[in-house]
């Protein structure tokens, strides 16, 4: 594999050692964080890109973090449940923000951490007043109100999220993988939470890892990973990698 400079960003059209499965085109979308407007725009870009190219089996992989920070978490999930990309296969991965939300809904834990990380925007999108961050007694009523307000289909969507997807020479996860651990032996927490040990590693992970979770001004390339979190909720820049054969292209709002 070529050794790429840590500081380089991914050009709009790039050849890579990793290959997508023959006859398949993969679209991988970075962290969305309640920005329905950007997701709708990205779907338009994907449809236009696919229409202008030779027929292929198309798979769209969402890298997680659907909720929090942006204004439209509920409506974003509504849109995804409507299958907006029609016949394209879709894969939905679990992000650390979905993990925090499910911990709170299932066990009533991690509430303060979730709020600090933008969970108040998710409460608001479901029409629920968030708890007061330093008022422990407010968490229980807010949790019950959110459980009642969340449609059953949304809860099933969150509970059904995958933590890893493999295709050709690529492995798609939210955050990254633990170096020197086989892909099939990775634990869920690392896949959705890991940061420095993964980002700073030059290891061969057994696949090129396509991930989000860590914000950069532009998509990042290294010989062993492609990072796609460009801080959409704050920058308006939602990024998507298009993987076909040994080609990598970038779509961006």
C-alpha positions as CSV (number, residue, x, y, z in Angstrom):
1,X,0.0,0.0,0.0
2,X,1.3,3.5,-0.7
3,X,2.3,5.6,2.3
4,X,0.2,8.8,2.1
5,X,1.1,12.0,4.0
6,X,-1.1,12.4,7.1
7,X,-1.9,15.9,6.2
8,X,-3.2,15.3,2.7
9,X,-6.9,15.7,1.9
10,X,-8.8,13.6,-0.6
11,X,-8.9,15.1,-4.1
12,X,-12.1,15.0,-6.1
13,X,-11.0,12.0,-8.1
14,X,-8.3,9.7,-6.8
15,X,-7.0,6.1,-7.4
16,X,-6.5,3.9,-4.4
17,X,-5.1,0.5,-3.7
18,X,-8.5,-0.7,-2.2
19,X,-11.2,-1.8,-4.6
20,X,-15.0,-1.9,-4.4
21,X,-16.6,-5.2,-5.4
22,X,-16.8,-5.7,-9.1
23,X,-19.9,-4.2,-10.6
24,X,-20.8,-2.2,-7.5
25,X,-20.7,1.5,-6.7
26,X,-20.6,2.5,-3.0
27,X,-21.6,5.9,-1.6
28,X,-20.5,6.6,2.0
29,X,-22.1,9.6,3.7
30,X,-20.4,11.2,6.7
31,X,-21.9,12.5,9.9
32,X,-25.3,14.2,9.4
33,X,-26.3,15.5,12.8
34,X,-29.9,16.6,12.2
35,X,-29.1,18.5,9.0
36,X,-32.0,17.3,6.9
37,X,-31.4,20.0,4.4
38,X,-27.9,18.7,3.6
39,X,-29.1,15.1,3.5
40,X,-31.8,16.0,1.0
41,X,-29.2,17.8,-1.1
42,X,-26.8,14.9,-0.9
43,X,-29.5,12.5,-2.0
44,X,-30.0,14.8,-5.1
45,X,-26.3,14.7,-5.8
46,X,-26.2,10.9,-5.5
47,X,-29.2,10.4,-7.8
48,X,-27.6,12.8,-10.4
49,X,-24.2,11.0,-10.1
50,X,-25.8,7.6,-10.5
51,X,-27.9,8.7,-13.5
52,X,-24.9,9.9,-15.3
53,X,-22.9,6.7,-15.0
54,X,-23.0,3.1,-16.3
55,X,-25.4,0.8,-14.5
56,X,-24.0,-0.8,-11.4
57,X,-25.3,-2.2,-8.2
58,X,-25.5,0.8,-5.9
59,X,-25.1,0.7,-2.1
60,X,-25.4,3.8,0.1
61,X,-23.7,3.6,3.5
62,X,-24.6,6.1,6.1
63,X,-21.8,6.3,8.7
64,X,-23.9,7.3,11.7
65,X,-24.6,10.3,13.9
66,X,-28.1,11.1,12.5
67,X,-29.2,12.9,15.6
68,X,-28.1,15.8,17.9
69,X,-26.6,19.3,17.2
70,X,-28.5,20.1,14.0
71,X,-32.2,21.2,14.1
72,X,-34.0,18.3,12.4
73,X,-33.1,14.9,13.9
74,X,-36.6,13.6,13.9
75,X,-37.3,14.8,10.4
76,X,-34.1,13.4,9.1
77,X,-35.0,9.9,10.4
78,X,-38.5,10.3,8.9
79,X,-36.8,11.0,5.6
80,X,-34.6,7.9,5.8
81,X,-37.5,5.7,6.6
82,X,-39.2,6.9,3.4
83,X,-36.4,5.2,1.4
84,X,-35.6,8.4,-0.5
85,X,-33.1,6.7,-2.8
86,X,-35.6,4.2,-4.1
87,X,-34.0,1.0,-5.5
88,X,-30.5,1.6,-4.1
89,X,-29.4,-0.7,-1.3
90,X,-28.9,1.2,2.0
91,X,-26.8,0.4,5.1
92,X,-27.3,2.4,8.3
93,X,-24.4,2.4,10.8
94,X,-24.6,3.4,14.5
95,X,-22.8,6.5,15.7
96,X,-21.7,7.4,19.1
97,X,-24.6,9.9,19.4
98,X,-27.1,7.2,18.7
99,X,-25.3,5.1,21.4
100,X,-25.7,8.0,23.9
101,X,-29.3,8.4,23.1
102,X,-30.1,4.7,23.4
103,X,-28.2,4.5,26.7
104,X,-30.5,7.2,28.0
105,X,-33.7,5.8,26.6
106,X,-32.9,2.2,27.6
107,X,-31.3,2.7,31.0
108,X,-31.7,6.4,31.9
109,X,-27.9,6.8,31.9
110,X,-25.5,9.1,30.1
111,X,-28.1,11.9,30.1
112,X,-25.8,14.7,31.1
113,X,-23.1,13.5,28.6
114,X,-25.7,13.4,25.9
115,X,-26.9,16.9,26.6
116,X,-23.4,18.3,26.6
117,X,-22.9,16.7,23.1
118,X,-26.0,18.2,21.5
119,X,-28.8,16.0,22.8
120,X,-31.0,19.0,23.6
121,X,-31.5,19.5,19.8
122,X,-32.9,15.9,19.5
123,X,-35.3,16.5,22.4
124,X,-36.5,19.7,20.7
125,X,-36.9,18.0,17.3
126,X,-39.4,15.5,18.9
127,X,-41.3,18.3,20.6
128,X,-39.9,17.5,24.1
129,X,-38.4,20.0,26.5
130,X,-34.9,18.7,27.4
131,X,-33.9,18.2,31.0
132,X,-32.0,20.9,32.9
133,X,-28.4,19.7,32.7
134,X,-27.7,20.2,36.4
135,X,-31.1,19.2,37.7
136,X,-31.0,15.4,38.3
137,X,-34.7,15.2,39.0
138,X,-35.6,16.6,35.5
139,X,-34.0,13.6,33.7
140,X,-36.7,11.0,34.5
141,X,-39.7,13.0,33.3
142,X,-37.8,14.2,30.1
143,X,-36.8,10.6,29.4
144,X,-40.4,9.4,29.7
145,X,-41.7,12.2,27.5
146,X,-39.1,11.4,24.8
147,X,-40.0,7.7,24.9
148,X,-43.6,8.6,24.5
149,X,-42.9,11.1,21.7
150,X,-40.6,8.9,19.6
151,X,-42.5,6.8,16.9
152,X,-42.0,3.1,17.2
153,X,-40.5,3.0,13.8
154,X,-37.8,5.5,14.9
155,X,-36.9,3.4,17.9
156,X,-36.7,0.3,15.7
157,X,-34.5,2.2,13.3
158,X,-32.0,3.2,16.1
159,X,-32.0,-0.3,17.6
160,X,-31.4,-1.9,14.3
161,X,-28.3,0.1,13.3
162,X,-25.3,-1.9,12.3
163,X,-21.7,-1.3,13.6
164,X,-19.7,-2.4,10.7
165,X,-20.2,-3.2,7.0
166,X,-17.7,-4.9,4.7
167,X,-17.6,-4.6,0.9
168,X,-14.6,-5.5,-1.2
169,X,-11.4,-4.1,0.3
170,X,-13.4,-1.6,2.4
171,X,-14.7,-1.7,6.0
172,X,-17.2,1.0,6.9
173,X,-17.6,2.0,10.6
174,X,-18.6,5.1,12.4
175,X,-15.4,6.0,14.4
176,X,-12.6,3.5,13.5
177,X,-11.1,0.3,14.5
178,X,-8.6,-0.8,17.2
179,X,-5.2,-1.4,15.6
180,X,-3.8,-4.9,15.7
181,X,-7.2,-6.4,16.4
182,X,-8.8,-8.4,13.5
183,X,-11.9,-6.8,12.0
184,X,-14.0,-9.7,13.0
185,X,-12.8,-9.4,16.6
186,X,-13.5,-5.6,17.0
187,X,-15.8,-4.6,19.8
188,X,-18.8,-2.3,19.3
189,X,-17.5,0.5,21.6
190,X,-14.3,0.9,19.6
191,X,-16.2,0.9,16.3
192,X,-18.3,3.8,17.4
193,X,-16.1,5.7,19.8
194,X,-12.4,5.2,19.2
195,X,-10.3,8.2,18.1
196,X,-6.6,8.8,18.6
197,X,-5.4,5.2,18.7
198,X,-7.0,4.6,15.3
199,X,-6.3,8.0,13.8
200,X,-2.6,8.0,14.6
201,X,-2.0,4.4,13.5
202,X,-0.1,3.4,10.4
203,X,-1.2,-0.3,10.8
204,X,-2.8,-2.4,8.1
205,X,-6.3,-2.8,9.4
206,X,-7.1,-5.6,7.1
207,X,-9.2,-3.3,4.9
208,X,-9.3,0.4,4.1
209,X,-11.5,1.8,6.8
210,X,-14.1,4.4,5.8
211,X,-15.3,6.4,8.8
212,X,-16.7,9.6,10.2
213,X,-16.7,10.7,13.9
214,X,-13.6,13.0,13.8
215,X,-14.1,16.4,12.1
216,X,-11.7,17.7,9.5
217,X,-12.1,20.7,7.2
218,X,-12.1,18.3,4.2
219,X,-12.2,14.5,3.7
220,X,-9.0,12.9,4.8
221,X,-7.0,10.2,3.1
222,X,-4.4,7.9,4.4
223,X,-3.2,4.6,3.1
224,X,-5.4,2.7,5.6
225,X,-8.4,5.0,6.0
226,X,-10.7,7.6,4.5
227,X,-12.3,10.1,6.9
228,X,-15.6,11.8,5.9
229,X,-16.8,13.9,8.9
230,X,-16.6,17.5,7.7
231,X,-18.7,18.9,10.5
232,X,-21.9,19.2,8.5
233,X,-24.0,20.6,11.4
234,X,-21.8,23.7,11.7
235,X,-20.1,24.0,8.3
236,X,-22.9,23.1,5.9
237,X,-20.4,20.7,4.3
238,X,-21.7,17.1,4.2
239,X,-19.3,14.8,2.4
240,X,-19.8,11.5,0.6
241,X,-17.1,9.2,-0.9
242,X,-18.0,7.4,-4.1
243,X,-16.1,4.1,-4.4
244,X,-16.0,2.2,-7.6
245,X,-13.3,-0.1,-8.8
246,X,-10.1,1.5,-7.5
247,X,-11.5,5.0,-7.9
248,X,-12.5,7.4,-5.0
249,X,-14.5,10.5,-5.8
250,X,-16.0,13.0,-3.4
251,X,-19.5,14.5,-3.5
252,X,-20.1,17.5,-1.2
253,X,-22.9,19.9,-0.3
